[in-house]
Amino acid sequence: VLHHLSIKRAIQVLRINRYDPNCLRRRPIENNPTPAEICQWTNHRVMEWLRSVDLAEYAPNLRGSGVHGGLM
């Protein structure tokens, strides 16, 4: 079910951004992201964020999970 929701939400995020694949963010733009910027985070960016907020033990569990900023 998570993968289905992940794909569905990813399509919504791309639709909002006019299907521009370059809208996705792998690197942070600033220290205090807005919700609109979080929606554009890739799975890798979410894992980096977990490491930066001292939750690094959860980051390896997200590899290949489909959890991205739009889903959060």
TORFI-58943 format. One line per field, with one value per residue: residue number from 1; residue in one letter; x, z, y of N, C-alpha, C, O, CB in turn. Coordinates in nm, 4 decimals. Glycine has a CB too. Example, Ala and Ser with C-alpha at 12.3 -4.5 7.8 and 13.67 -1.06 7.14 Angstrom:
k = (1|2)
r = (a|s)
n.u = (1.3190|1.2850)
n.w = (0.7800|0.7080)
n.v = (-0.5690|-0.2250)
ca.u = (1.2300|1.3670)
ca.w = (0.7800|0.7140)
ca.v = (-0.4500|-0.1060)
c.u = (1.3200|1.2900)
c.w = (0.7800|0.7870)
c.v = (-0.3300|0.0030)
o.u = (1.4236|1.3409)
o.w = (0.8465|0.8039)
o.v = (-0.3319|0.1138)
cb.u = (1.1308|1.4084)
cb.w = (0.9046|0.5725)
cb.v = (-0.4473|-0.0598)
//
This chain:
k = (1|2|3|4|5|6|7|8|9|10|11|12|13|14|15|16|17|18|19|20|21|22|23|24|25|26|27|28|29|30|31|32|33|34|35|36|37|38|39|40|41|42|43|44|45|46|47|48|49|50|51|52|53|54|55|56|57|58|59|60|61|62|63|64|65|66|67|68|69|70|71|72)
r = (v|l|h|h|l|s|i|k|r|a|i|q|v|l|r|i|n|r|y|d|p|n|c|l|r|r|r|p|i|e|n|n|p|t|p|a|e|i|c|q|w|t|n|h|r|v|m|e|w|l|r|s|v|d|l|a|e|y|a|p|n|l|r|g|s|g|v|h|g|g|l|m)
n.u = (0.0828|0.1998|0.3821|0.2075|0.0714|0.2922|0.3742|0.1418|0.1268|0.3692|0.3182|0.1230|0.2789|0.4577|0.2720|0.1794|0.4102|0.4261|0.5195|0.7970|1.0942|1.3197|1.2436|1.2649|1.4403|1.7566|1.9527|1.9761|1.8245|1.8071|1.8357|1.5935|1.3440|1.0485|0.7086|0.6403|0.8884|0.9747|0.8037|0.9268|1.1470|1.3697|1.3922|1.6494|1.7207|1.5464|1.6551|1.9061|1.8193|1.7143|1.9524|2.0678|1.9085|1.9653|1.8622|1.9763|1.9796|1.7468|1.7617|1.8921|1.6862|1.5091|1.6080|1.5332|1.2655|1.0635|0.9719|0.9348|0.9690|0.7188|0.5434|0.5762)
n.w = (0.0000|0.0738|-0.1355|-0.3481|-0.2637|-0.2546|-0.5246|-0.6343|-0.5009|-0.5867|-0.8597|-0.8358|-0.7278|-0.9417|-1.1344|-1.0255|-1.0587|-1.3301|-1.4633|-1.4630|-1.4290|-1.3127|-1.0938|-0.8608|-0.5529|-0.4521|-0.2993|-0.0223|-0.0212|0.1600|0.5190|0.6625|0.5405|0.3418|0.3403|0.0703|-0.0497|0.0777|-0.0320|-0.2708|-0.2223|-0.2767|-0.2197|-0.1307|-0.0326|0.1848|0.3476|0.3986|0.5433|0.7740|0.8868|0.9449|1.1468|1.3628|1.3550|1.2405|1.2581|1.1441|0.8761|0.6981|0.6752|0.4990|0.2462|-0.0796|-0.0165|-0.1134|0.0150|0.0002|-0.0142|-0.0966|-0.0062|0.2644)
n.v = (-0.1190|0.1209|0.1719|0.2128|0.4464|0.6154|0.6338|0.7441|0.9931|1.1031|1.1406|1.3391|1.5480|1.5906|1.6691|1.9113|2.0573|2.0818|1.8542|1.8627|1.7130|1.8158|1.9580|1.8233|1.7871|1.7084|1.8070|2.0341|2.3611|2.5664|2.6213|2.6186|2.4693|2.5192|2.3886|2.3474|2.3112|2.0805|1.8925|1.8446|1.6924|1.4232|1.0664|1.0170|1.2698|1.2920|1.0947|1.2129|1.4334|1.3121|1.2215|1.4692|1.5692|1.4200|1.1595|0.9413|0.6632|0.5718|0.6256|0.4278|0.2413|0.3538|0.3351|0.2670|0.2515|0.4122|0.6331|0.9698|1.3305|1.4375|1.2476|1.2644)
ca.u = (0.0000|0.2872|0.4360|0.0973|0.0540|0.4131|0.3667|0.0290|0.1648|0.4757|0.2519|0.0611|0.3856|0.5021|0.1640|0.1837|0.5300|0.4152|0.5959|0.9386|1.1697|1.4235|1.1884|1.2978|1.5583|1.8410|2.0341|1.8972|1.8403|1.8304|1.8250|1.4540|1.2634|0.9032|0.6397|0.6467|1.0202|0.9799|0.7332|1.0157|1.2618|1.3807|1.4138|1.7856|1.7188|1.4799|1.7540|2.0032|1.7534|1.7117|2.0872|2.0975|1.8297|2.0084|1.7827|2.0502|1.9530|1.6299|1.7915|1.9128|1.5590|1.4337|1.6672|1.4455|1.1319|0.9654|0.9337|0.9941|0.9132|0.5775|0.4698|0.5824)
ca.w = (0.0000|0.0789|-0.2687|-0.4277|-0.2206|-0.2920|-0.6681|-0.6564|-0.4543|-0.6750|-0.9800|-0.7994|-0.7154|-1.0766|-1.2006|-0.9719|-1.1149|-1.4763|-1.5064|-1.4772|-1.3380|-1.2466|-0.9753|-0.7434|-0.4839|-0.3845|-0.2068|0.0411|-0.0685|0.2785|0.6444|0.7068|0.4200|0.3471|0.2998|-0.0754|-0.0822|0.1284|-0.1300|-0.3835|-0.1772|-0.3205|-0.1109|-0.0819|0.0450|0.3117|0.4271|0.4452|0.6458|0.8965|0.9447|0.9952|1.2683|1.4612|1.3458|1.1397|1.2663|1.0615|0.7355|0.6155|0.6544|0.3935|0.1148|-0.1673|0.0429|-0.1833|0.0970|-0.0515|0.0479|-0.1282|0.0771|0.4027)
ca.v = (0.0000|0.2378|0.1996|0.2681|0.5853|0.6883|0.6623|0.8341|1.1268|1.1516|1.1898|1.4662|1.6482|1.6225|1.7427|2.0474|2.1201|2.0706|1.7365|1.8974|1.6257|1.8948|2.0243|1.7437|1.8373|1.6108|1.8857|2.1408|2.4985|2.6488|2.5461|2.6094|2.4478|2.5380|2.2651|2.3313|2.2569|1.9432|1.8087|1.8182|1.6134|1.2843|0.9711|1.0402|1.3936|1.2601|1.0221|1.3118|1.5153|1.2323|1.2255|1.6035|1.5963|1.3209|1.0368|0.8647|0.5191|0.5396|0.6530|0.3083|0.1714|0.4189|0.3097|0.1893|0.2377|0.4931|0.7490|1.0929|1.4500|1.4522|1.1529|1.3113)
c.u = (0.0876|0.3418|0.3294|0.0755|0.1730|0.4091|0.2553|0.0634|0.2759|0.4181|0.1850|0.1647|0.4360|0.3963|0.1629|0.2990|0.5383|0.5077|0.7426|1.0197|1.2799|1.3720|1.2273|1.4308|1.6326|1.9286|1.9492|1.9267|1.8740|1.8087|1.6823|1.3631|1.1146|0.8371|0.6439|0.7816|1.0335|0.9108|0.8231|1.1390|1.2558|1.3964|1.5511|1.7911|1.6529|1.5779|1.8606|1.9455|1.7475|1.8472|2.1164|2.0201|1.8524|1.9163|1.8448|2.0199|1.8329|1.6574|1.8139|1.7826|1.4788|1.4892|1.5762|1.3028|1.0237|0.9184|1.0090|0.9222|0.7645|0.4902|0.4679|0.4825)
c.w = (0.0000|-0.0593|-0.3597|-0.3929|-0.2611|-0.4395|-0.6979|-0.6154|-0.5407|-0.8047|-0.9526|-0.7894|-0.8539|-1.1529|-1.1554|-1.0330|-1.2661|-1.5344|-1.5349|-1.3804|-1.2630|-1.1232|-0.8476|-0.6852|-0.4142|-0.2805|-0.1467|-0.0193|0.0491|0.4028|0.6909|0.5855|0.4442|0.3089|0.1491|-0.1178|-0.0356|0.0315|-0.2455|-0.3446|-0.2340|-0.1969|-0.0483|0.0065|0.1807|0.4039|0.4808|0.5573|0.7784|0.9653|1.0081|1.1222|1.3741|1.4694|1.2428|1.1437|1.1816|0.9120|0.6526|0.5859|0.5385|0.2543|0.0340|-0.1182|-0.0343|-0.1044|0.0445|0.0140|0.0223|-0.0431|0.2224|0.4257)
c.v = (0.1258|0.2728|0.2598|0.4150|0.6719|0.7277|0.7615|0.9776|1.1850|1.2062|1.3238|1.5776|1.6877|1.7020|1.8893|2.1255|2.1052|1.9647|1.7682|1.8116|1.7004|1.9681|1.9499|1.7869|1.7245|1.6796|1.9970|2.2776|2.5894|2.5636|2.5259|2.5922|2.4729|2.4056|2.2409|2.2734|2.1127|1.8482|1.7690|1.7374|1.4729|1.1950|0.9915|1.1649|1.3711|1.1872|1.1172|1.3972|1.4395|1.2322|1.3612|1.6375|1.4887|1.1990|0.9417|0.7151|0.4764|0.5538|0.5262|0.2321|0.2304|0.3922|0.2172|0.1751|0.3133|0.6129|0.8707|1.2113|1.4695|1.3608|1.1972|1.4224)
o.u = (0.0546|0.3472|0.3590|0.0625|0.1561|0.4375|0.2732|0.0324|0.2767|0.4652|0.1895|0.1414|0.4551|0.4301|0.1472|0.2875|0.6468|0.5665|0.8043|1.0143|1.3280|1.4500|1.2231|1.5238|1.5779|1.9732|1.8595|2.0385|1.9589|1.7683|1.6526|1.3106|1.0631|0.9025|0.6503|0.7880|1.0971|0.9552|0.7972|1.2271|1.1494|1.4118|1.5661|1.8589|1.6987|1.5830|1.9018|2.0144|1.7733|1.8555|2.1815|2.0615|1.7698|1.8953|1.7749|2.0334|1.8183|1.5833|1.7581|1.7713|1.3898|1.4240|1.5468|1.2265|0.9053|0.8330|1.1320|0.8260|0.6919|0.3758|0.3718|0.4729)
o.w = (-0.0651|-0.0960|-0.4398|-0.4821|-0.2976|-0.4744|-0.7782|-0.6877|-0.5658|-0.8546|-1.0370|-0.8367|-0.8808|-1.2284|-1.2372|-1.0566|-1.3236|-1.6409|-1.6217|-1.2598|-1.1602|-1.0546|-0.7386|-0.7590|-0.3287|-0.1847|-0.2131|-0.0624|0.0385|0.3933|0.7536|0.5333|0.5537|0.2510|0.1051|-0.2121|-0.1028|0.0146|-0.3118|-0.4280|-0.2388|-0.0848|0.0737|0.1093|0.2812|0.5238|0.5962|0.6542|0.8839|1.0877|1.1123|1.1977|1.4632|1.5768|1.1691|1.0420|1.1505|0.8302|0.5433|0.4826|0.4853|0.1548|0.0746|-0.1723|-0.0220|-0.1517|0.0447|0.0885|0.1112|-0.0122|0.2951|0.5366)
o.v = (0.2250|0.3901|0.3484|0.4988|0.7882|0.8422|0.8530|1.0722|1.3056|1.3084|1.4133|1.6888|1.8063|1.7932|1.9799|2.2458|2.1152|1.9833|1.7064|1.8354|1.6526|2.0341|2.0071|1.8195|1.6549|1.6165|2.0489|2.3058|2.6779|2.4477|2.4242|2.6906|2.4503|2.3190|2.1262|2.1946|2.0316|1.7346|1.6686|1.7165|1.4112|1.2436|0.9840|1.1650|1.4255|1.2145|1.1045|1.4292|1.4975|1.2419|1.3686|1.7255|1.4688|1.1427|0.8721|0.6471|0.3582|0.4992|0.5172|0.1662|0.1641|0.4236|0.1048|0.0952|0.2819|0.6878|0.8736|1.1929|1.5139|1.3944|1.1717|1.4748)
cb.u = (-0.0944|0.4025|0.4923|-0.0329|0.0343|0.5381|0.3447|-0.0937|0.2096|0.5759|0.1487|-0.0139|0.5026|0.5360|0.0272|0.1967|0.6537|0.4453|0.5325|0.9628|1.2307|1.4817|1.0354|1.3010|1.5193|1.9278|2.1585|1.9244|1.7119|1.7369|1.9017|1.4130|1.2834|0.8565|0.4955|0.6225|1.1299|0.9146|0.6107|1.0586|1.2673|1.5014|1.3995|1.8836|1.6452|1.3524|1.8194|2.0480|1.6106|1.6689|2.1923|2.0668|1.6797|2.0174|1.6356|2.1982|1.9297|1.5139|1.9134|2.0112|1.4757|1.4302|1.8089|1.5024|1.1345|0.8491|0.9648|0.9840|0.9868|0.5541|0.5308|0.7232)
cb.w = (0.1214|0.1760|-0.3312|-0.4045|-0.0691|-0.2630|-0.7477|-0.5787|-0.3073|-0.7051|-1.0306|-0.6673|-0.6287|-1.1522|-1.1710|-0.8190|-1.0515|-1.5409|-1.6302|-1.4504|-1.4157|-1.3437|-0.9860|-0.7781|-0.3830|-0.4860|-0.2786|0.1910|-0.1403|0.2797|0.7518|0.7884|0.3689|0.2514|0.3456|-0.1457|-0.0192|0.2677|-0.1835|-0.4456|-0.0241|-0.4192|-0.1617|-0.2004|-0.0322|0.2875|0.3432|0.3295|0.6004|0.8659|0.8374|0.8887|1.2342|1.5966|1.3078|1.1581|1.4110|1.0999|0.7261|0.6844|0.7815|0.4182|0.1291|-0.1862|0.1859|-0.2194|0.2500|-0.2087|-0.0001|-0.2750|0.0658|0.4375)
cb.v = (-0.0004|0.2132|0.0714|0.1875|0.5916|0.6037|0.5328|0.7853|1.1220|1.0395|1.0877|1.4526|1.5941|1.4947|1.6763|2.0448|2.0610|2.2040|1.6767|2.0502|1.5103|1.9944|2.0343|1.5954|1.9447|1.5348|1.9445|2.1443|2.5476|2.7734|2.6158|2.7355|2.3062|2.6546|2.2695|2.4663|2.3423|1.9341|1.8814|1.9481|1.6082|1.2657|0.8268|1.0545|1.5043|1.1733|0.9111|1.4010|1.5553|1.0891|1.1945|1.7062|1.6053|1.3854|1.0696|0.8860|0.4793|0.6286|0.7410|0.2152|0.1760|0.5656|0.2479|0.0549|0.2865|0.4100|0.7248|1.0998|1.5693|1.4237|1.0139|1.3592)
//
